[in-house]
Amino acid sequence: MPERRPWGGQSMVTPLRRVLLVRPIPPRDPECWQAFGYAHPIDAERARAEHASFCQLLEQEGVETIIVEPDDPALQDAIFPFDPVLLTDAGAILLRLGKELRRPEVAFLERTLVTLGIPILGRIEPPGTVEGGDCLWLDEQTLVIGRSYRTNDAGIAQLDELLRPLGVRTVAVDLPHWHGPGECLHLLSLLSPVDRDLVVAYPPLLPIRLVELLQAQRMQIIRVPDEEFPTQAPNVLAIAPRRCVILRENRRTIEMLREAGCVVYPYDGGEISHNRSGGPTCLTRPLLRTDDP
């Protein structure tokens, strides 16, 4: 039997076998939290402790974790490795982030992926921008891309060109203005698949085209209550179908997930998630999703 490839998986819900995480490190400039748009100053000790617990949770569920540290303390958002890279079965696509402070993260992750032996399939070039948080695998051959303040038309066109030879169809959907370009609203801020026929979502902000896609796929929607949208309830990490990780403050959403037959793993993310506005999906870069054990 041939050895299993250690990367790939064009899915949000196929069992997660291998994942990359980036450990938070203290900032060089204690005041940088304002430039990054965080809610309050960075508590580096608390961030490390929360991140270590998050990694341990994944390891206890059988996920192989590869944990690296940023090579520059200015890269505070590097703890969200989902955004700079898109993984496909043919290799990694290096994205170009809409948030300028984050653009050096791409080179850091490129070096990491090359070290891990993951081939680079291509990259998004200026003036294009695409962030991973705006990319959602609806199924293995369909990638939904959110047109947002962080992901532009030029980037979407380039990504479509890179994916077309793989037989992947891209579907672009416009995201709402919400509170404007100063506040990041990714596609994955609005919904997360937790099974092939089940998503967690906040319907009031979903693009109509996306709602129609979900209906065409006959996907059930767990509707996040209004009061849990600010605590990132729609951002859920599936580690396998109906096994998922979510911020623990979202009690009503957790209850609805369990009623739908999901096993739920709540985690503490006051510093790594709530302060920096990034949920459990953002904290990971899945490297391998496969049904093979």
C-alpha positions in Angstrom: 0.0 0.0 0.0 1.5 3.4 -0.9 2.4 5.8 1.9 -0.3 8.3 2.7 0.4 11.9 1.4 0.9 14.1 4.5 -1.1 17.0 3.1 -4.3 17.7 1.2 -8.1 17.7 1.7 -10.4 20.1 0.0 -13.0 20.1 2.7 -14.0 21.8 5.9 -15.4 18.7 7.6 -13.5 15.6 6.5 -11.6 14.3 9.6 -8.7 16.5 10.5 -5.5 14.5 10.8 -2.7 17.1 10.7 -2.8 20.8 11.4 -0.4 23.7 11.6 -0.6 26.2 14.5 1.4 29.3 15.3 2.3 30.0 18.9 1.8 33.6 20.1 4.9 35.4 21.2 5.3 38.7 23.1 5.2 41.8 20.8 8.2 44.0 20.3 6.0 47.1 20.7 3.4 46.8 23.6 1.3 49.5 21.9 1.0 47.6 18.6 -2.5 46.3 19.6 -4.0 49.5 18.5 -2.6 49.3 15.0 -3.8 45.7 14.7 -7.3 46.7 15.9 -7.4 44.5 19.0 -9.9 45.2 21.7 -7.2 45.8 24.4 -3.5 45.5 25.1 -2.0 42.1 24.5 -1.6 39.8 27.5 1.2 37.6 26.2 1.2 35.2 29.2 -2.5 34.5 28.9 -2.3 34.2 25.1 0.4 31.5 25.5 -1.6 29.6 28.1 -4.8 29.7 26.1 -3.0 28.6 22.9 -1.3 25.7 24.6 -4.7 24.5 25.9 -6.2 24.8 22.5 -3.4 22.8 21.0 -3.7 20.2 23.7 -7.5 19.9 23.0 -6.7 19.0 19.3 -3.9 16.5 20.3 -6.3 14.8 22.8 -8.7 14.2 19.9 -6.0 12.5 17.8 -5.0 15.4 15.6 -1.3 15.7 14.8 -0.2 19.2 15.6 2.7 21.0 14.1 3.4 24.1 16.2 5.8 26.9 15.0 6.6 30.4 16.2 6.7 33.6 14.1 10.2 34.6 13.2 9.3 38.3 13.8 7.5 39.5 17.0 5.8 42.2 14.8 3.6 39.4 13.3 1.1 39.3 16.1 -1.8 38.1 13.8 0.4 35.2 12.6 -1.4 33.1 15.3 -4.2 32.9 12.6 -2.5 30.8 9.9 -5.7 30.0 8.1 -5.6 33.3 6.3 -2.3 33.4 4.4 -2.6 30.0 2.7 -5.2 27.8 0.9 -4.5 24.1 0.9 -5.6 21.9 -2.1 -4.9 18.3 -3.1 -2.3 19.6 -5.5 -0.4 21.8 -3.0 -0.6 25.2 -1.3 -1.7 28.5 -2.8 0.0 31.5 -1.1 -2.6 34.2 -0.7 -2.1 38.0 -0.5 -3.7 39.5 2.6 -5.8 42.6 2.4 -4.6 43.7 5.8 -1.2 45.2 5.0 0.3 44.6 8.5 -0.2 40.9 7.9 1.4 40.5 4.4 4.8 39.4 5.8 3.0 36.4 7.3 2.9 34.8 3.8 6.6 34.5 3.4 6.9 33.1 7.0 4.3 30.4 6.2 5.9 29.7 2.8 9.2 28.9 4.5 7.3 26.6 6.9 5.4 24.8 4.2 8.5 24.2 2.1 10.2 22.8 5.3 7.3 20.4 5.7 7.6 19.3 2.1 4.3 20.8 0.9 4.5 21.9 -2.7 3.6 25.5 -3.6 1.0 25.5 -6.4 0.9 29.2 -7.0 0.4 32.6 -5.4 -1.9 35.6 -5.5 0.0 38.6 -7.0 -0.7 42.4 -6.7 -3.1 44.0 -7.1 -5.1 40.9 -6.1 -5.9 40.2 -2.4 -7.5 37.0 -0.9 -7.7 36.0 2.7 -8.3 32.5 3.8 -11.1 33.5 6.1 -13.1 34.4 2.9 -12.6 30.9 1.4 -15.0 28.0 2.2 -15.0 24.5 0.8 -18.7 23.8 0.2 -17.6 20.4 -1.1 -14.4 18.9 -2.6 -14.9 20.6 -5.9 -16.6 23.9 -4.9 -14.9 26.8 -3.2 -17.1 29.7 -2.1 -15.1 33.0 -2.0 -16.4 36.0 -0.1 -15.8 39.4 -1.9 -15.0 41.6 1.0 -12.8 44.5 2.1 -10.0 42.0 2.4 -10.6 39.9 -0.8 -11.0 41.7 -4.1 -12.1 40.9 -7.6 -8.5 40.6 -8.9 -7.6 38.1 -6.2 -10.8 36.1 -6.8 -10.0 35.9 -10.6 -6.4 34.7 -9.9 -7.6 32.1 -7.4 -10.2 30.9 -9.9 -7.5 30.5 -12.6 -5.2 28.5 -10.2 -8.1 26.2 -9.2 -9.7 25.6 -12.5 -7.1 23.0 -13.7 -7.9 21.0 -10.5 -11.5 20.8 -11.5 -12.6 23.2 -8.7 -15.5 25.6 -9.3 -15.3 28.9 -7.5 -18.4 30.8 -6.5 -18.0 34.5 -5.5 -20.5 36.0 -3.1 -20.6 39.7 -1.9 -20.2 40.2 1.9 -22.1 42.9 3.7 -20.5 46.3 4.6 -21.4 45.7 8.3 -19.2 48.2 10.2 -16.9 49.1 7.3 -13.3 48.3 6.3 -11.9 49.0 9.7 -13.6 45.9 11.2 -12.8 42.6 9.5 -15.8 40.6 8.5 -14.7 37.4 6.7 -17.0 34.8 5.1 -16.2 32.4 7.9 -17.3 35.1 10.4 -20.8 34.2 9.1 -20.9 30.4 8.8 -19.0 27.2 9.3 -19.8 23.7 8.0 -19.8 21.0 10.7 -21.0 18.2 8.5 -21.6 17.6 4.8 -25.3 18.5 5.4 -25.0 20.9 8.4 -23.7 24.4 8.9 -23.7 26.9 11.8 -24.6 30.3 10.5 -25.9 33.8 11.2 -28.6 34.1 8.5 -29.2 37.9 8.8 -25.8 38.6 7.2 -25.6 35.7 4.8 -25.3 36.6 1.1 -28.5 35.6 -0.8 -26.4 33.6 -3.4 -24.9 31.6 -0.5 -28.3 30.9 1.1 -29.4 29.6 -2.3 -26.3 27.4 -2.6 -27.0 25.9 0.9 -30.6 25.2 -0.1 -29.5 23.6 -3.3 -27.2 21.3 -1.3 -30.0 20.6 1.1 -27.9 21.7 4.0 -29.5 22.2 7.4 -28.7 25.5 9.2 -28.1 25.9 12.9 -29.1 29.5 13.4 -26.8 31.5 15.7 -28.8 33.8 18.1 -28.2 37.5 17.8 -26.5 37.8 21.1 -23.9 35.1 20.2 -22.8 36.6 16.9 -20.5 39.1 18.6 -18.8 36.1 20.5 -18.0 34.4 17.2 -20.5 31.6 17.4 -20.6 31.1 13.6 -16.8 30.4 13.6 -16.6 26.7 14.4 -13.8 24.3 13.6 -14.9 20.8 12.6 -12.3 18.2 13.5 -14.6 15.5 12.0 -18.2 15.4 10.8 -20.3 16.6 13.8 -17.3 16.9 16.1 -16.4 20.5 16.5 -14.6 23.2 18.5 -16.2 26.5 19.5 -15.7 29.4 22.0 -17.3 28.4 25.3 -19.3 31.6 25.7 -21.7 30.5 22.9 -23.9 28.4 25.2 -27.1 28.5 23.1 -25.2 27.6 19.9 -23.4 24.8 21.8 -26.8 23.5 23.0 -28.2 23.5 19.4 -25.1 21.7 18.1 -25.6 19.0 20.6 -29.2 18.7 19.8 -28.2 18.1 16.2 -26.0 15.2 17.3 -22.7 17.0 17.5 -19.9 16.4 20.0 -18.8 19.8 21.0 -15.4 20.9 22.5 -15.6 24.4 24.0 -12.4 26.3 24.6 -11.2 29.5 26.4 -10.2 32.2 24.0 -10.5 35.5 25.8 -7.0 36.6 24.6 -6.3 34.6 21.5 -9.8 34.8 20.0 -12.0 37.6 21.5 -9.3 40.2 21.9 -7.9 39.6 18.3 -11.3 38.7 16.7 -10.3 35.3 15.4 -12.2 32.0 16.2 -11.0 28.4 16.2 -10.9 28.0 12.5 -8.7 31.1 12.2 -6.2 29.6 14.7 -5.5 26.6 12.5 -4.2 25.8 9.1 -5.4 22.3 8.3 -2.7 20.4 6.4 -4.4 17.1 6.0 -8.1 16.1 6.0 -8.9 12.6 5.0 -11.3 9.8 5.8 -8.3 7.4 5.9 -7.3 6.6 9.5 
